Amino acid sequence: MATTTYLAASTRALAEEMERDPSVWALGEDLGRGGVFGQYKGLQARFGAARIADTPISEACIMGAAVGAAMAGTRPVVEMRFSDFALCATDELVNQAAKARFMFGGQATVPLVARQPIGMWRSSAAQHSQSLEAWYAHVPGLVVVAPATPADNLGLLKSAIRADDPVVYLEHKDLWAAEGDVPDGEHLVPLGVADVARAGRDVTIVTWSAMRRTSLAATETLAGEGVEAEVIDLRTLWPWDRDAVLASVERTGRLLVVHEAVTVAGFGAEIAAFVAEHLHHRLRAPVRRLGAPRIPIAYAPPLENAARVTPDAIAAAARAMLAPAAARAS
């Protein structure tokens, strides 16, 4: 084991896959300079400009070129800089990459990874702070991944690059500097398998991305009150680990889904509905969701904070589910 950052883990993952497979390459704006956050630093000098390729400022052009290159037999890693900017490439990703395997009867695959940094990050305002994972989870043909730790950013990015379907890979901007232990040598994390970040018996908290650490902070407060909350980090949103979630909720009888994205039509609604459909007879309290209000994310810190999901808010939601009245609520 070695301690490294979320950012450095992603750089290592791409470098290892480029060393292993000459068909892996990356394209995007300013990659030769290291990328907007430094996640490509040193890679162009190591692998050359043909494999760490700088592109024009056109997300549609970048994604379109990657889709064609993937169908021609390479494995492109597409850098979108911000998930908000990737909306300019939605047609190429949603109507081309996601559908190609189906529309060509399996004769073509599109093994690309679309890296899209997500989330709130120090007054980045409404056009640089969104979490749009639910949009992509809704689209048949796309795999959706949201790592929360350095080890997972290493292992999931490597697995995403090796996948034969297009992967929307969502890295949280506020996690780049986060540190954690990362295994030496080859490290792969399978897609579609959740991680039990903390075991507990009283309530299940299902979350992903930066809300993992926020949820874990809430569980420390709850533990001091005698409440043992289980935290499940999905890691992959599509396919998501239904078995892990159902097994946990069957034990605890309570489910709280936490995400940074807007609560309305967020991916938490899918999880909540699925659990309610399958475990309604075992629930001790109604399923709850906790996310952002349906407002644009502001630049001013006080207004930005109004959209944040905090450890205190998570702890309060869990307490409400454990209150005697929760079992009778409708």
C-alpha positions as CSV (number, residue, x, y, z in Angstrom):
1,M,0.0,0.0,0.0
2,A,1.0,3.6,-0.6
3,T,-0.8,6.9,0.1
4,T,-1.7,8.9,-2.9
5,T,-4.2,11.4,-4.1
6,Y,-7.4,10.9,-6.0
7,L,-5.8,12.9,-8.9
8,A,-2.5,11.0,-8.9
9,A,-4.4,7.7,-8.8
10,S,-6.2,8.6,-12.0
11,T,-2.9,9.6,-13.7
12,R,-1.4,6.3,-12.7
13,A,-4.4,4.4,-14.0
14,L,-4.3,5.9,-17.5
15,A,-0.5,5.5,-17.7
16,E,-0.7,1.8,-16.7
17,E,-3.4,1.2,-19.3
18,M,-1.4,3.0,-22.0
19,E,1.6,0.9,-21.2
20,R,-0.4,-2.3,-21.2
21,D,-2.4,-1.6,-24.4
22,P,-1.1,0.5,-27.3
23,S,-4.7,1.1,-28.5
24,V,-5.4,3.2,-25.4
25,W,-5.0,7.0,-26.0
26,A,-6.5,10.2,-24.7
27,L,-7.8,13.4,-26.3
28,G,-9.1,16.7,-25.1
29,E,-8.2,20.3,-24.6
30,D,-4.9,21.2,-23.1
31,L,-3.8,17.7,-22.2
32,G,-0.3,18.5,-23.2
33,R,-0.2,21.1,-20.4
34,G,-1.5,18.5,-18.0
35,G,-5.2,19.1,-18.3
36,V,-7.3,21.7,-16.4
37,F,-6.7,20.0,-13.0
38,G,-3.3,18.4,-13.7
39,Q,-4.6,14.9,-14.1
40,Y,-2.6,14.4,-17.4
41,K,0.6,16.0,-16.1
42,G,3.7,14.4,-17.7
43,L,1.8,11.9,-19.9
44,Q,2.4,13.7,-23.2
45,A,6.1,13.8,-22.6
46,R,6.0,10.1,-21.8
47,F,3.7,8.8,-24.5
48,G,3.9,11.5,-27.2
49,A,1.4,13.9,-28.7
50,A,-0.3,11.2,-30.9
51,R,-1.5,9.3,-27.8
52,I,-2.0,12.3,-25.4
53,A,-3.7,14.5,-28.1
54,D,-4.6,18.1,-27.8
55,T,-7.8,19.1,-29.6
56,P,-9.7,22.2,-30.7
57,I,-12.1,23.7,-28.3
58,S,-15.1,21.8,-29.5
59,E,-16.7,19.1,-27.3
60,A,-18.8,17.8,-30.1
61,C,-15.7,17.4,-32.3
62,I,-13.8,15.7,-29.5
63,M,-16.5,13.2,-28.7
64,G,-17.3,12.6,-32.4
65,A,-13.7,11.8,-33.2
66,A,-13.5,9.5,-30.2
67,V,-16.7,7.6,-31.2
68,G,-15.3,7.0,-34.6
69,A,-11.9,6.0,-33.3
70,A,-13.5,3.6,-30.8
71,M,-15.5,1.9,-33.6
72,A,-12.3,1.7,-35.6
73,G,-10.6,-0.4,-32.9
74,T,-8.9,2.0,-30.5
75,R,-9.8,2.8,-26.8
76,P,-10.0,6.5,-26.5
77,V,-10.2,8.3,-23.1
78,V,-12.1,11.5,-23.7
79,E,-11.5,14.5,-21.5
80,M,-14.5,16.9,-21.2
81,R,-12.9,19.2,-18.6
82,F,-16.2,19.8,-16.8
83,S,-19.4,17.7,-16.9
84,D,-21.3,20.9,-17.8
85,F,-19.2,21.3,-20.9
86,A,-19.9,17.7,-22.0
87,L,-23.5,18.7,-22.7
88,C,-22.2,20.1,-26.0
89,A,-21.2,16.5,-26.9
90,T,-24.5,14.9,-25.8
91,D,-25.6,13.9,-29.2
92,E,-22.4,12.1,-30.1
93,L,-22.4,10.3,-26.7
94,V,-26.1,9.6,-26.3
95,N,-27.3,9.1,-29.9
96,Q,-24.1,7.6,-31.4
97,A,-21.8,5.9,-28.8
98,A,-24.6,4.5,-26.6
99,K,-26.6,3.1,-29.5
100,A,-24.0,1.8,-31.9
101,R,-23.7,-1.8,-30.6
102,F,-27.5,-2.2,-30.8
103,M,-28.0,-0.5,-34.2
104,F,-25.1,-2.5,-35.8
105,G,-26.4,-5.8,-34.4
106,G,-23.2,-6.3,-32.3
107,Q,-20.9,-5.8,-35.2
108,A,-19.4,-2.7,-33.7
109,T,-18.5,-1.6,-30.1
110,V,-17.6,1.8,-28.8
111,P,-15.1,1.2,-26.0
112,L,-14.5,4.8,-24.9
113,V,-14.3,6.5,-21.5
114,A,-15.8,10.0,-21.2
115,R,-14.2,11.7,-18.2
116,Q,-16.5,14.3,-16.8
117,P,-15.5,16.1,-13.6
118,I,-18.6,16.8,-11.5
119,G,-19.8,18.6,-8.4
120,M,-19.4,21.8,-6.4
121,W,-15.9,23.1,-6.1
122,R,-15.2,26.5,-4.4
123,S,-17.5,29.0,-6.1
124,S,-17.5,27.6,-9.5
125,A,-21.1,28.7,-10.1
126,A,-24.0,27.3,-12.0
127,Q,-22.2,26.3,-15.2
128,H,-19.3,24.5,-13.6
129,S,-20.8,22.7,-10.6
130,Q,-23.5,20.3,-11.7
131,S,-23.9,16.6,-11.0
132,L,-25.8,15.1,-13.9
133,E,-25.3,11.4,-13.4
134,A,-29.0,10.7,-13.5
135,W,-29.2,11.9,-17.1
136,Y,-26.6,9.3,-18.2
137,A,-28.0,6.4,-16.1
138,H,-31.3,6.9,-18.0
139,V,-29.7,6.2,-21.4
140,P,-29.5,2.5,-22.5
141,G,-26.0,1.6,-23.6
142,L,-24.1,3.8,-21.2
143,V,-22.1,2.6,-18.2
144,V,-22.0,5.2,-15.4
145,V,-19.2,5.3,-12.9
146,A,-18.6,7.7,-9.9
147,P,-15.5,6.8,-7.8
148,A,-15.1,8.3,-4.3
149,T,-11.6,7.2,-3.2
150,P,-8.1,7.2,-4.7
151,A,-8.0,3.4,-4.7
152,D,-11.4,3.3,-6.5
153,N,-10.3,6.0,-9.0
154,L,-7.3,3.8,-9.9
155,G,-9.2,0.5,-10.1
156,L,-12.4,1.8,-11.7
157,L,-10.7,3.9,-14.3
158,K,-8.6,0.9,-15.4
159,S,-11.8,-1.3,-15.6
160,A,-13.6,1.4,-17.5
161,I,-10.8,1.6,-20.1
162,R,-11.0,-2.1,-20.6
163,A,-14.8,-2.2,-20.9
164,D,-16.3,-2.7,-24.4
165,D,-19.1,-0.2,-23.9
166,P,-19.0,3.5,-23.5
167,V,-18.4,4.6,-19.9
168,V,-19.4,8.0,-18.5
169,Y,-16.7,8.4,-15.8
170,L,-17.6,11.0,-13.2
171,E,-14.7,12.3,-11.0
172,H,-15.6,14.8,-8.3
173,K,-13.6,18.0,-8.5
174,D,-13.6,18.4,-4.8
175,L,-11.9,15.0,-4.4
176,W,-8.8,15.7,-6.5
177,A,-6.6,16.4,-3.5
178,A,-8.2,13.7,-1.3
179,E,-5.6,11.2,0.0
180,G,-6.0,7.4,0.6
181,D,-4.2,4.1,0.5
182,V,-3.8,2.6,-2.9
183,P,-2.5,-1.0,-3.5
184,D,0.8,-1.5,-5.2
185,G,0.8,-3.5,-8.5
186,E,-2.2,-4.3,-10.6
187,H,-5.4,-3.0,-9.0
188,L,-8.8,-3.4,-10.7
189,V,-12.2,-2.7,-9.2
190,P,-15.1,-4.4,-11.0
191,L,-17.8,-2.3,-12.5
192,G,-21.2,-2.8,-10.9
193,V,-20.0,-3.8,-7.4
194,A,-20.7,-1.5,-4.4
195,D,-18.4,-1.0,-1.4
196,V,-19.7,-1.2,2.2
197,A,-17.8,1.8,3.5
198,R,-19.1,1.3,7.0
199,A,-21.1,-1.5,8.5
200,G,-24.2,-0.8,10.6
201,R,-27.5,-2.2,11.8
202,D,-29.9,0.7,12.2
203,V,-30.2,2.5,8.9
204,T,-28.7,2.0,5.4
205,I,-27.2,5.1,3.7
206,V,-26.7,4.6,0.0
207,T,-24.5,7.2,-1.7
208,W,-21.6,7.8,-4.2
209,S,-18.9,10.2,-5.2
210,A,-18.1,13.0,-2.7
211,M,-21.1,12.1,-0.6
212,R,-19.3,9.0,0.6
213,R,-17.1,11.1,2.9
214,T,-19.9,13.4,3.8
215,S,-22.0,10.4,4.8
216,L,-19.2,8.9,6.8
217,A,-18.8,12.1,8.7
218,A,-22.5,12.0,9.6
219,T,-22.1,8.4,10.8
220,E,-19.5,9.5,13.3
221,T,-22.0,11.9,14.9
222,L,-24.7,9.2,14.8
223,A,-22.4,6.7,16.4
224,G,-21.9,9.0,19.3
225,E,-25.7,8.9,19.8
226,G,-25.8,5.1,19.7
227,V,-27.0,4.9,16.1
228,E,-25.0,2.5,13.8
229,A,-25.5,3.6,10.2
230,E,-24.3,1.4,7.3
231,V,-22.8,3.4,4.4
232,I,-22.9,1.8,0.9
233,D,-20.9,3.5,-1.8
234,L,-22.4,2.4,-5.1
235,R,-19.2,3.3,-7.1
236,T,-21.0,2.3,-10.3
237,L,-24.4,3.9,-10.9
238,W,-25.2,1.8,-14.0
239,P,-25.2,-1.1,-13.5
240,W,-25.8,-0.5,-9.8
241,D,-25.4,-3.2,-7.1
242,R,-29.0,-4.0,-6.3
243,D,-28.1,-7.1,-4.3
244,A,-25.8,-5.2,-1.9
245,V,-28.4,-2.5,-1.3
246,L,-31.3,-5.0,-0.9
247,A,-29.3,-7.2,1.5
248,S,-28.4,-4.1,3.7
249,V,-31.9,-2.7,3.8
250,E,-33.4,-6.1,4.6
251,R,-31.2,-6.1,7.7
252,T,-31.7,-2.5,8.8
253,G,-35.3,-1.9,7.6
254,R,-34.4,1.7,6.7
255,L,-33.0,3.4,3.6
256,L,-31.7,6.9,3.1
257,V,-30.3,7.8,-0.3
258,V,-27.9,10.7,-0.3
259,H,-26.5,12.5,-3.4
260,E,-25.2,15.9,-4.2
261,A,-27.3,16.2,-7.4
262,V,-30.7,17.9,-7.3
263,T,-33.2,15.6,-5.5
264,V,-35.9,16.0,-8.1
265,A,-35.5,13.1,-10.6
266,G,-32.1,12.3,-9.2
267,F,-30.7,8.8,-9.4
268,G,-31.7,8.4,-5.8
269,A,-35.4,8.2,-7.0
270,E,-34.5,5.0,-8.9
271,I,-32.9,3.4,-5.9
272,A,-35.8,4.5,-3.6
273,A,-38.4,3.1,-5.9
274,F,-36.6,-0.2,-6.5
275,V,-36.2,-0.8,-2.8
276,A,-39.8,0.2,-2.0
277,E,-41.1,-2.2,-4.7
278,H,-39.0,-5.1,-3.4
279,L,-38.8,-4.6,0.3
280,H,-41.9,-2.7,1.3
281,H,-42.9,-5.5,3.7
282,R,-39.6,-5.2,5.6
283,L,-39.3,-1.4,5.9
284,R,-39.6,0.1,9.3
285,A,-39.8,3.6,8.0
286,P,-40.6,5.2,4.6
287,V,-37.6,5.4,2.2
288,R,-36.0,8.9,2.2
289,R,-33.9,10.8,-0.3
290,L,-31.6,13.7,0.5
291,G,-30.1,15.9,-2.2
292,A,-29.9,19.5,-3.4
293,P,-32.9,21.7,-3.8
294,R,-33.9,22.4,-7.4
295,I,-32.0,25.7,-7.8
296,P,-28.9,26.7,-9.8
297,I,-25.7,26.5,-7.9
298,A,-24.6,30.0,-7.0
299,Y,-21.2,31.7,-7.0
300,A,-21.6,33.4,-3.6
301,P,-20.4,31.0,-0.9
302,P,-23.5,31.5,1.4
303,L,-25.9,30.8,-1.5
304,E,-23.7,27.9,-2.7
305,N,-23.8,26.4,0.8
306,A,-27.6,26.5,0.6
307,A,-27.4,23.8,-2.1
308,R,-24.9,21.6,-0.2
309,V,-25.8,18.3,1.5
310,T,-24.0,18.4,4.9
311,P,-23.1,15.8,7.5
312,D,-25.6,17.5,9.8
313,A,-28.4,17.2,7.3
314,I,-27.6,13.5,6.8
315,A,-27.6,12.8,10.5
316,A,-30.9,14.7,11.0
317,A,-32.5,12.7,8.2
318,A,-31.3,9.4,9.8
319,R,-32.6,10.5,13.2
320,A,-36.0,11.2,11.8
321,M,-36.2,7.8,10.3
322,L,-35.4,6.2,13.7
323,A,-37.9,8.3,15.6
324,P,-40.9,6.2,16.8
325,A,-43.3,8.3,14.6
326,A,-41.3,7.3,11.5
327,A,-42.7,3.9,11.4
328,R,-46.3,5.3,11.3
329,A,-45.5,8.0,8.7
330,S,-46.9,7.7,5.2
